[in-house]
Amino acid sequence: MATSESAWFKSSYSGTAGDNCIEVVITEHAVRVRDSKDTTRPHLTLRPRQWAQFVRYAAAS
């Protein structure tokens, strides 16, 4: 499924240097994550519940 380029947004925790950044697009049925340095590579698609579990895990680490 194609996603509009304008729908992607950069993480609020991304630095201004442009490295180590991710971009995310959130829809009702999926959360897509991609590397902002190379947007031509495949993105990761998660269900909202999976995304929430990942965020909880990352916050606890």
N, CA, C and O atoms as a Tripos MOL2 file, in Angstrom:
@<TRIPOS>MOLECULE
protein
  244   243    61     0     0
PROTEIN
NO_CHARGES

@<TRIPOS>ATOM
      1 N           0.8470   -1.1800    0.0000 N.3       1 MET1
      2 CA          0.0000    0.0000    0.0000 C.3       1 MET1
      3 C           0.8930    1.2440    0.0000 C.2       1 MET1
      4 O           1.7760    1.3730    0.8480 O.2       1 MET1
      5 N           0.6750    2.1180   -0.9060 N.am      2 ALA2
      6 CA          1.4500    3.3480   -1.0080 C.3       2 ALA2
      7 C           0.9790    4.3530    0.0380 C.2       2 ALA2
      8 O          -0.2010    4.4270    0.3800 O.2       2 ALA2
      9 N           1.9350    5.1160    0.5270 N.am      3 THR3
     10 CA          1.6430    6.1470    1.5250 C.3       3 THR3
     11 C           2.1150    7.4860    0.9840 C.2       3 THR3
     12 O           3.2250    7.5860    0.4620 O.2       3 THR3
     13 N           1.2980    8.4980    1.1020 N.am      4 SER4
     14 CA          1.6640    9.8300    0.6470 C.3       4 SER4
     15 C           2.9090   10.3160    1.3830 C.2       4 SER4
     16 O           3.0220   10.1420    2.5970 O.2       4 SER4
     17 N           3.8260   10.9140    0.6650 N.am      5 GLU5
     18 CA          5.0490   11.4380    1.2890 C.3       5 GLU5
     19 C           4.7320   12.4730    2.3680 C.2       5 GLU5
     20 O           5.4630   12.5840    3.3530 O.2       5 GLU5
     21 N           3.6580   13.2260    2.1910 N.am      6 SER6
     22 CA          3.3180   14.2500    3.1770 C.3       6 SER6
     23 C           2.7880   13.6550    4.4770 C.2       6 SER6
     24 O           2.7190   14.3500    5.4910 O.2       6 SER6
     25 N           2.4120   12.3750    4.4620 N.am      7 ALA7
     26 CA          1.8820   11.7380    5.6670 C.3       7 ALA7
     27 C           2.9950   11.3320    6.6420 C.2       7 ALA7
     28 O           2.7450   11.1950    7.8400 O.2       7 ALA7
     29 N           4.2110   11.1410    6.1440 N.am      8 TRP8
     30 CA          5.3250   10.7250    6.9940 C.3       8 TRP8
     31 C           5.7780   11.8930    7.8580 C.2       8 TRP8
     32 O           5.8140   13.0350    7.4020 O.2       8 TRP8
     33 N           6.1230   11.5980    9.1150 N.am      9 PHE9
     34 CA          6.6800   12.6400    9.9700 C.3       9 PHE9
     35 C           7.8600   12.0880   10.7440 C.2       9 PHE9
     36 O           7.9230   10.8950   11.0400 O.2       9 PHE9
     37 N           8.7920   12.9670   11.0660 N.am     10 LYS10
     38 CA         10.0160   12.5830   11.7610 C.3      10 LYS10
     39 C           9.7700   12.5360   13.2600 C.2      10 LYS10
     40 O           9.0120   13.3410   13.8010 O.2      10 LYS10
     41 N          10.4020   11.6090   13.9090 N.am     11 SER11
     42 CA         10.2980   11.4730   15.3580 C.3      11 SER11
     43 C          10.6740   12.7760   16.0520 C.2      11 SER11
     44 O          11.6190   13.4510   15.6440 O.2      11 SER11
     45 N           9.9460   13.1210   17.0830 N.am     12 SER12
     46 CA         10.2610   14.3350   17.8510 C.3      12 SER12
     47 C          11.5800   14.1960   18.5970 C.2      12 SER12
     48 O          12.1380   15.1940   19.0510 O.2      12 SER12
     49 N          12.0820   12.9830   18.7280 N.am     13 TYR13
     50 CA         13.3630   12.7560   19.3920 C.3      13 TYR13
     51 C          14.5360   12.7800   18.4280 C.2      13 TYR13
     52 O          15.6820   12.6280   18.8510 O.2      13 TYR13
     53 N          14.2750   12.9680   17.1450 N.am     14 SER14
     54 CA         15.3420   13.0160   16.1470 C.3      14 SER14
     55 C          16.1710   14.2710   16.3270 C.2      14 SER14
     56 O          15.6420   15.3460   16.6070 O.2      14 SER14
     57 N          17.4570   14.1240   16.1660 N.am     15 GLY15
     58 CA         18.3480   15.2720   16.2810 C.3      15 GLY15
     59 C          18.3220   16.1360   15.0410 C.2      15 GLY15
     60 O          17.6980   15.7830   14.0400 O.2      15 GLY15
     61 N          18.9890   17.2530   15.1080 N.am     16 THR16
     62 CA         19.0350   18.1700   13.9760 C.3      16 THR16
     63 C          20.1490   17.8180   12.9950 C.2      16 THR16
     64 O          20.2190   18.3900   11.9070 O.2      16 THR16
     65 N          21.0170   16.8840   13.3680 N.am     17 ALA17
     66 CA         22.1380   16.5090   12.5110 C.3      17 ALA17
     67 C          21.6910   15.6660   11.3160 C.2      17 ALA17
     68 O          22.4330   15.5410   10.3420 O.2      17 ALA17
     69 N          20.4950   15.0900   11.3750 N.am     18 GLY18
     70 CA         19.9960   14.3170   10.2490 C.3      18 GLY18
     71 C          20.3730   12.8540   10.2770 C.2      18 GLY18
     72 O          20.0510   12.1190    9.3440 O.2      18 GLY18
     73 N          21.0520   12.4100   11.3310 N.am     19 ASP19
     74 CA         21.4120   10.9990   11.4070 C.3      19 ASP19
     75 C          20.5620   10.3000   12.4690 C.2      19 ASP19
     76 O          19.9850   10.9480   13.3410 O.2      19 ASP19
     77 N          20.4960    9.0140   12.3850 N.am     20 ASN20
     78 CA         19.7590    8.1990   13.3510 C.3      20 ASN20
     79 C          18.3100    8.6300   13.5100 C.2      20 ASN20
     80 O          17.8000    8.6920   14.6290 O.2      20 ASN20
     81 N          17.6560    8.9210   12.4240 N.am     21 CYS21
     82 CA         16.2610    9.3710   12.4740 C.3      21 CYS21
     83 C          15.3410    8.3210   11.8630 C.2      21 CYS21
     84 O          15.7200    7.5700   10.9640 O.2      21 CYS21
     85 N          14.1360    8.2970   12.3790 N.am     22 ILE22
     86 CA         13.1050    7.4960   11.7590 C.3      22 ILE22
     87 C          11.9450    8.4010   11.3840 C.2      22 ILE22
     88 O          11.7700    9.4830   11.9440 O.2      22 ILE22
     89 N          11.1690    7.9410   10.4410 N.am     23 GLU23
     90 CA          9.9350    8.6240   10.0650 C.3      23 GLU23
     91 C           8.8020    7.6350   10.2550 C.2      23 GLU23
     92 O           8.9760    6.4290   10.0780 O.2      23 GLU23
     93 N           7.6550    8.1490   10.6120 N.am     24 VAL24
     94 CA          6.5050    7.3110   10.9460 C.3      24 VAL24
     95 C           5.2770    7.8540   10.2370 C.2      24 VAL24
     96 O           5.1410    9.0630   10.0480 O.2      24 VAL24
     97 N           4.3880    6.9590    9.8500 N.am     25 VAL25
     98 CA          3.0580    7.3390    9.3940 C.3      25 VAL25
     99 C           2.0750    6.4310   10.1340 C.2      25 VAL25
    100 O           2.2590    5.2150   10.1980 O.2      25 VAL25
    101 N           1.0480    7.0330   10.6790 N.am     26 ILE26
    102 CA          0.0810    6.2920   11.4770 C.3      26 ILE26
    103 C          -1.2800    6.3450   10.7880 C.2      26 ILE26
    104 O          -1.7900    7.4150   10.4530 O.2      26 ILE26
    105 N          -1.8470    5.1650   10.5870 N.am     27 THR27
    106 CA         -3.2020    5.0690   10.0480 C.3      27 THR27
    107 C          -4.0520    4.2950   11.0490 C.2      27 THR27
    108 O          -3.5540    3.8430   12.0800 O.2      27 THR27
    109 N          -5.2970    4.1510   10.7480 N.am     28 GLU28
    110 CA         -6.1940    3.4370   11.6530 C.3      28 GLU28
    111 C          -5.7770    1.9790   11.8390 C.2      28 GLU28
    112 O          -5.9580    1.4130   12.9180 O.2      28 GLU28
    113 N          -5.2200    1.3710   10.7930 N.am     29 HIS29
    114 CA         -4.9280   -0.0520   10.8230 C.3      29 HIS29
    115 C          -3.4510   -0.4090   10.8970 C.2      29 HIS29
    116 O          -3.1120   -1.5770   11.0870 O.2      29 HIS29
    117 N          -2.5570    0.5790   10.7480 N.am     30 ALA30
    118 CA         -1.1300    0.2530   10.7190 C.3      30 ALA30
    119 C          -0.2790    1.4530   11.1040 C.2      30 ALA30
    120 O          -0.6820    2.6100   10.9790 O.2      30 ALA30
    121 N           0.9120    1.1240   11.5770 N.am     31 VAL31
    122 CA          1.9440    2.1260   11.8200 C.3      31 VAL31
    123 C           3.1250    1.7050   10.9550 C.2      31 VAL31
    124 O           3.6100    0.5770   11.0500 O.2      31 VAL31
    125 N           3.5760    2.6170   10.1160 N.am     32 ARG32
    126 CA          4.7060    2.3280    9.2320 C.3      32 ARG32
    127 C           5.9050    3.1410    9.6890 C.2      32 ARG32
    128 O           5.7830    4.3110   10.0500 O.2      32 ARG32
    129 N           7.0730    2.4940    9.6670 N.am     33 VAL33
    130 CA          8.3040    3.1180   10.1350 C.3      33 VAL33
    131 C           9.3570    2.9480    9.0520 C.2      33 VAL33
    132 O           9.4920    1.8750    8.4630 O.2      33 VAL33
    133 N          10.1110    4.0320    8.7920 N.am     34 ARG34
    134 CA         11.1850    3.9450    7.8020 C.3      34 ARG34
    135 C          12.3890    4.7640    8.2520 C.2      34 ARG34
    136 O          12.2920    5.6210    9.1300 O.2      34 ARG34
    137 N          13.5060    4.4780    7.6360 N.am     35 ASP35
    138 CA         14.7560    5.2050    7.8750 C.3      35 ASP35
    139 C          14.7030    6.5100    7.0880 C.2      35 ASP35
    140 O          14.5320    6.4920    5.8690 O.2      35 ASP35
    141 N          14.8470    7.6290    7.7660 N.am     36 SER36
    142 CA         14.7440    8.9200    7.0700 C.3      36 SER36
    143 C          15.9320    9.1960    6.1530 C.2      36 SER36
    144 O          15.8400   10.0590    5.2800 O.2      36 SER36
    145 N          17.0430    8.4860    6.3300 N.am     37 LYS37
    146 CA         18.2140    8.6990    5.4770 C.3      37 LYS37
    147 C          18.0640    8.0270    4.1140 C.2      37 LYS37
    148 O          18.6660    8.4620    3.1330 O.2      37 LYS37
    149 N          17.2560    6.9600    4.0570 N.am     38 ASP38
    150 CA         17.0590    6.2410    2.8010 C.3      38 ASP38
    151 C          15.5990    5.8190    2.7060 C.2      38 ASP38
    152 O          15.2390    4.6980    3.0660 O.2      38 ASP38
    153 N          14.7760    6.7190    2.2240 N.am     39 THR39
    154 CA         13.3370    6.4800    2.1690 C.3      39 THR39
    155 C          12.9300    5.5270    1.0480 C.2      39 THR39
    156 O          11.7560    5.1730    0.9370 O.2      39 THR39
    157 N          13.8850    5.1070    0.2140 N.am     40 THR40
    158 CA         13.5660    4.1680   -0.8610 C.3      40 THR40
    159 C          13.5780    2.7220   -0.3790 C.2      40 THR40
    160 O          13.0650    1.8340   -1.0600 O.2      40 THR40
    161 N          14.1560    2.4880    0.7840 N.am     41 ARG41
    162 CA         14.1960    1.1290    1.3280 C.3      41 ARG41
    163 C          12.8160    0.7490    1.8580 C.2      41 ARG41
    164 O          12.0120    1.6210    2.1870 O.2      41 ARG41
    165 N          12.5480   -0.5360    1.9390 N.am     42 PRO42
    166 CA         11.2510   -0.9740    2.4690 C.3      42 PRO42
    167 C          11.0340   -0.4750    3.9040 C.2      42 PRO42
    168 O          11.9760   -0.3210    4.6820 O.2      42 PRO42
    169 N           9.7820   -0.2350    4.2180 N.am     43 HIS43
    170 CA          9.4650    0.2200    5.5720 C.3      43 HIS43
    171 C           8.9230   -0.9440    6.3930 C.2      43 HIS43
    172 O           8.5200   -1.9720    5.8480 O.2      43 HIS43
    173 N           8.9200   -0.7690    7.6850 N.am     44 LEU44
    174 CA          8.3760   -1.7430    8.6210 C.3      44 LEU44
    175 C           6.9190   -1.3890    8.8770 C.2      44 LEU44
    176 O           6.6010   -0.2280    9.1320 O.2      44 LEU44
    177 N           6.0400   -2.3650    8.8120 N.am     45 THR45
    178 CA          4.6250   -2.1420    9.0740 C.3      45 THR45
    179 C           4.2040   -2.9460   10.2920 C.2      45 THR45
    180 O           4.4290   -4.1540   10.3650 O.2      45 THR45
    181 N           3.5940   -2.2620   11.2380 N.am     46 LEU46
    182 CA          3.1320   -2.8910   12.4740 C.3      46 LEU46
    183 C           1.6590   -2.5780   12.6960 C.2      46 LEU46
    184 O           1.1560   -1.5500   12.2430 O.2      46 LEU46
    185 N           0.9840   -3.4610   13.3880 N.am     47 ARG47
    186 CA         -0.3640   -3.1480   13.8400 C.3      47 ARG47
    187 C          -0.2350   -2.1630   15.0030 C.2      47 ARG47
    188 O           0.7830   -2.1620   15.6950 O.2      47 ARG47
    189 N          -1.2440   -1.3300   15.2260 N.am     48 PRO48
    190 CA         -1.1560   -0.3540   16.3310 C.3      48 PRO48
    191 C          -0.7990   -0.9940   17.6790 C.2      48 PRO48
    192 O          -0.0380   -0.4180   18.4570 O.2      48 PRO48
    193 N          -1.3420   -2.1710   17.9510 N.am     49 ARG49
    194 CA         -1.0230   -2.8420   19.2180 C.3      49 ARG49
    195 C           0.4600   -3.2200   19.2900 C.2      49 ARG49
    196 O           1.0940   -3.0640   20.3340 O.2      49 ARG49
    197 N           1.0020   -3.7110   18.1890 N.am     50 GLN50
    198 CA          2.4260   -4.0570   18.1460 C.3      50 GLN50
    199 C           3.2900   -2.8130   18.3480 C.2      50 GLN50
    200 O           4.2940   -2.8590   19.0590 O.2      50 GLN50
    201 N           2.9000   -1.7090   17.7250 N.am     51 TRP51
    202 CA          3.6350   -0.4520   17.8710 C.3      51 TRP51
    203 C           3.6290   -0.0140   19.3420 C.2      51 TRP51
    204 O           4.6640    0.3890   19.8740 O.2      51 TRP51
    205 N           2.4850   -0.0930   19.9860 N.am     52 ALA52
    206 CA          2.3750    0.2930   21.3900 C.3      52 ALA52
    207 C           3.2790   -0.5780   22.2670 C.2      52 ALA52
    208 O           3.9230   -0.0740   23.1880 O.2      52 ALA52
    209 N           3.3280   -1.8670   21.9850 N.am     53 GLN53
    210 CA          4.2170   -2.7620   22.7340 C.3      53 GLN53
    211 C           5.6760   -2.3860   22.5130 C.2      53 GLN53
    212 O           6.4600   -2.3690   23.4620 O.2      53 GLN53
    213 N           6.0490   -2.0850   21.2750 N.am     54 PHE54
    214 CA          7.4190   -1.6760   20.9690 C.3      54 PHE54
    215 C           7.7880   -0.3930   21.7010 C.2      54 PHE54
    216 O           8.8700   -0.3000   22.2800 O.2      54 PHE54
    217 N           6.9000    0.5940   21.6790 N.am     55 VAL55
    218 CA          7.1730    1.8690   22.3470 C.3      55 VAL55
    219 C           7.3340    1.6610   23.8580 C.2      55 VAL55
    220 O           8.2350    2.2380   24.4660 O.2      55 VAL55
    221 N           6.4760    0.8490   24.4620 N.am     56 ARG56
    222 CA          6.6200    0.5540   25.8940 C.3      56 ARG56
    223 C           7.9580   -0.1040   26.1880 C.2      56 ARG56
    224 O           8.6280    0.2510   27.1580 O.2      56 ARG56
    225 N           8.3480   -1.0600   25.3570 N.am     57 TYR57
    226 CA          9.6320   -1.7530   25.5320 C.3      57 TYR57
    227 C          10.8000   -0.7700   25.4000 C.2      57 TYR57
    228 O          11.7070   -0.7620   26.2330 O.2      57 TYR57
    229 N          10.7740    0.0490   24.3620 N.am     58 ALA58
    230 CA         11.8570    1.0150   24.1380 C.3      58 ALA58
    231 C          11.9490    2.0280   25.2710 C.2      58 ALA58
    232 O          13.0480    2.4220   25.6610 O.2      58 ALA58
    233 N          10.8170    2.4500   25.8000 N.am     59 ALA59
    234 CA         10.8180    3.4200   26.8940 C.3      59 ALA59
    235 C          11.3860    2.8200   28.1840 C.2      59 ALA59
    236 O          11.9830    3.5260   28.9960 O.2      59 ALA59
    237 N          11.1970    1.5370   28.3580 N.am     60 ALA60
    238 CA         11.6760    0.8770   29.5650 C.3      60 ALA60
    239 C          13.1660    0.5200   29.4820 C.2      60 ALA60
    240 O          13.8000    0.2440   30.5010 O.2      60 ALA60
    241 N          13.7140    0.5270   28.2780 N.am     61 SER61
    242 CA         15.1290    0.1280   28.0800 C.3      61 SER61
    243 C          16.0840    1.2370   28.4420 C.2      61 SER61
    244 O          17.2980    1.0660   28.3340 O.2      61 SER61
@<TRIPOS>BOND
     1     1     2 1
     2     2     3 1
     3     3     4 2
     4     3     5 am
     5     5     6 1
     6     6     7 1
     7     7     8 2
     8     7     9 am
     9     9    10 1
    10    10    11 1
    11    11    12 2
    12    11    13 am
    13    13    14 1
    14    14    15 1
    15    15    16 2
    16    15    17 am
    17    17    18 1
    18    18    19 1
    19    19    20 2
    20    19    21 am
    21    21    22 1
    22    22    23 1
    23    23    24 2
    24    23    25 am
    25    25    26 1
    26    26    27 1
    27    27    28 2
    28    27    29 am
    29    29    30 1
    30    30    31 1
    31    31    32 2
    32    31    33 am
    33    33    34 1
    34    34    35 1
    35    35    36 2
    36    35    37 am
    37    37    38 1
    38    38    39 1
    39    39    40 2
    40    39    41 am
    41    41    42 1
    42    42    43 1
    43    43    44 2
    44    43    45 am
    45    45    46 1
    46    46    47 1
    47    47    48 2
    48    47    49 am
    49    49    50 1
    50    50    51 1
    51    51    52 2
    52    51    53 am
    53    53    54 1
    54    54    55 1
    55    55    56 2
    56    55    57 am
    57    57    58 1
    58    58    59 1
    59    59    60 2
    60    59    61 am
    61    61    62 1
    62    62    63 1
    63    63    64 2
    64    63    65 am
    65    65    66 1
    66    66    67 1
    67    67    68 2
    68    67    69 am
    69    69    70 1
    70    70    71 1
    71    71    72 2
    72    71    73 am
    73    73    74 1
    74    74    75 1
    75    75    76 2
    76    75    77 am
    77    77    78 1
    78    78    79 1
    79    79    80 2
    80    79    81 am
    81    81    82 1
    82    82    83 1
    83    83    84 2
    84    83    85 am
    85    85    86 1
    86    86    87 1
    87    87    88 2
    88    87    89 am
    89    89    90 1
    90    90    91 1
    91    91    92 2
    92    91    93 am
    93    93    94 1
    94    94    95 1
    95    95    96 2
    96    95    97 am
    97    97    98 1
    98    98    99 1
    99    99   100 2
   100    99   101 am
   101   101   102 1
   102   102   103 1
   103   103   104 2
   104   103   105 am
   105   105   106 1
   106   106   107 1
   107   107   108 2
   108   107   109 am
   109   109   110 1
   110   110   111 1
   111   111   112 2
   112   111   113 am
   113   113   114 1
   114   114   115 1
   115   115   116 2
   116   115   117 am
   117   117   118 1
   118   118   119 1
   119   119   120 2
   120   119   121 am
   121   121   122 1
   122   122   123 1
   123   123   124 2
   124   123   125 am
   125   125   126 1
   126   126   127 1
   127   127   128 2
   128   127   129 am
   129   129   130 1
   130   130   131 1
   131   131   132 2
   132   131   133 am
   133   133   134 1
   134   134   135 1
   135   135   136 2
   136   135   137 am
   137   137   138 1
   138   138   139 1
   139   139   140 2
   140   139   141 am
   141   141   142 1
   142   142   143 1
   143   143   144 2
   144   143   145 am
   145   145   146 1
   146   146   147 1
   147   147   148 2
   148   147   149 am
   149   149   150 1
   150   150   151 1
   151   151   152 2
   152   151   153 am
   153   153   154 1
   154   154   155 1
   155   155   156 2
   156   155   157 am
   157   157   158 1
   158   158   159 1
   159   159   160 2
   160   159   161 am
   161   161   162 1
   162   162   163 1
   163   163   164 2
   164   163   165 am
   165   165   166 1
   166   166   167 1
   167   167   168 2
   168   167   169 am
   169   169   170 1
   170   170   171 1
   171   171   172 2
   172   171   173 am
   173   173   174 1
   174   174   175 1
   175   175   176 2
   176   175   177 am
   177   177   178 1
   178   178   179 1
   179   179   180 2
   180   179   181 am
   181   181   182 1
   182   182   183 1
   183   183   184 2
   184   183   185 am
   185   185   186 1
   186   186   187 1
   187   187   188 2
   188   187   189 am
   189   189   190 1
   190   190   191 1
   191   191   192 2
   192   191   193 am
   193   193   194 1
   194   194   195 1
   195   195   196 2
   196   195   197 am
   197   197   198 1
   198   198   199 1
   199   199   200 2
   200   199   201 am
   201   201   202 1
   202   202   203 1
   203   203   204 2
   204   203   205 am
   205   205   206 1
   206   206   207 1
   207   207   208 2
   208   207   209 am
   209   209   210 1
   210   210   211 1
   211   211   212 2
   212   211   213 am
   213   213   214 1
   214   214   215 1
   215   215   216 2
   216   215   217 am
   217   217   218 1
   218   218   219 1
   219   219   220 2
   220   219   221 am
   221   221   222 1
   222   222   223 1
   223   223   224 2
   224   223   225 am
   225   225   226 1
   226   226   227 1
   227   227   228 2
   228   227   229 am
   229   229   230 1
   230   230   231 1
   231   231   232 2
   232   231   233 am
   233   233   234 1
   234   234   235 1
   235   235   236 2
   236   235   237 am
   237   237   238 1
   238   238   239 1
   239   239   240 2
   240   239   241 am
   241   241   242 1
   242   242   243 1
   243   243   244 2
@<TRIPOS>SUBSTRUCTURE
     1 MET1         2 RESIDUE 1 A MET
     2 ALA2         6 RESIDUE 1 A ALA
     3 THR3        10 RESIDUE 1 A THR
     4 SER4        14 RESIDUE 1 A SER
     5 GLU5        18 RESIDUE 1 A GLU
     6 SER6        22 RESIDUE 1 A SER
     7 ALA7        26 RESIDUE 1 A ALA
     8 TRP8        30 RESIDUE 1 A TRP
     9 PHE9        34 RESIDUE 1 A PHE
    10 LYS10       38 RESIDUE 1 A LYS
    11 SER11       42 RESIDUE 1 A SER
    12 SER12       46 RESIDUE 1 A SER
    13 TYR13       50 RESIDUE 1 A TYR
    14 SER14       54 RESIDUE 1 A SER
    15 GLY15       58 RESIDUE 1 A GLY
    16 THR16       62 RESIDUE 1 A THR
    17 ALA17       66 RESIDUE 1 A ALA
    18 GLY18       70 RESIDUE 1 A GLY
    19 ASP19       74 RESIDUE 1 A ASP
    20 ASN20       78 RESIDUE 1 A ASN
    21 CYS21       82 RESIDUE 1 A CYS
    22 ILE22       86 RESIDUE 1 A ILE
    23 GLU23       90 RESIDUE 1 A GLU
    24 VAL24       94 RESIDUE 1 A VAL
    25 VAL25       98 RESIDUE 1 A VAL
    26 ILE26      102 RESIDUE 1 A ILE
    27 THR27      106 RESIDUE 1 A THR
    28 GLU28      110 RESIDUE 1 A GLU
    29 HIS29      114 RESIDUE 1 A HIS
    30 ALA30      118 RESIDUE 1 A ALA
    31 VAL31      122 RESIDUE 1 A VAL
    32 ARG32      126 RESIDUE 1 A ARG
    33 VAL33      130 RESIDUE 1 A VAL
    34 ARG34      134 RESIDUE 1 A ARG
    35 ASP35      138 RESIDUE 1 A ASP
    36 SER36      142 RESIDUE 1 A SER
    37 LYS37      146 RESIDUE 1 A LYS
    38 ASP38      150 RESIDUE 1 A ASP
    39 THR39      154 RESIDUE 1 A THR
    40 THR40      158 RESIDUE 1 A THR
    41 ARG41      162 RESIDUE 1 A ARG
    42 PRO42      166 RESIDUE 1 A PRO
    43 HIS43      170 RESIDUE 1 A HIS
    44 LEU44      174 RESIDUE 1 A LEU
    45 THR45      178 RESIDUE 1 A THR
    46 LEU46      182 RESIDUE 1 A LEU
    47 ARG47      186 RESIDUE 1 A ARG
    48 PRO48      190 RESIDUE 1 A PRO
    49 ARG49      194 RESIDUE 1 A ARG
    50 GLN50      198 RESIDUE 1 A GLN
    51 TRP51      202 RESIDUE 1 A TRP
    52 ALA52      206 RESIDUE 1 A ALA
    53 GLN53      210 RESIDUE 1 A GLN
    54 PHE54      214 RESIDUE 1 A PHE
    55 VAL55      218 RESIDUE 1 A VAL
    56 ARG56      222 RESIDUE 1 A ARG
    57 TYR57      226 RESIDUE 1 A TYR
    58 ALA58      230 RESIDUE 1 A ALA
    59 ALA59      234 RESIDUE 1 A ALA
    60 ALA60      238 RESIDUE 1 A ALA
    61 SER61      242 RESIDUE 1 A SER
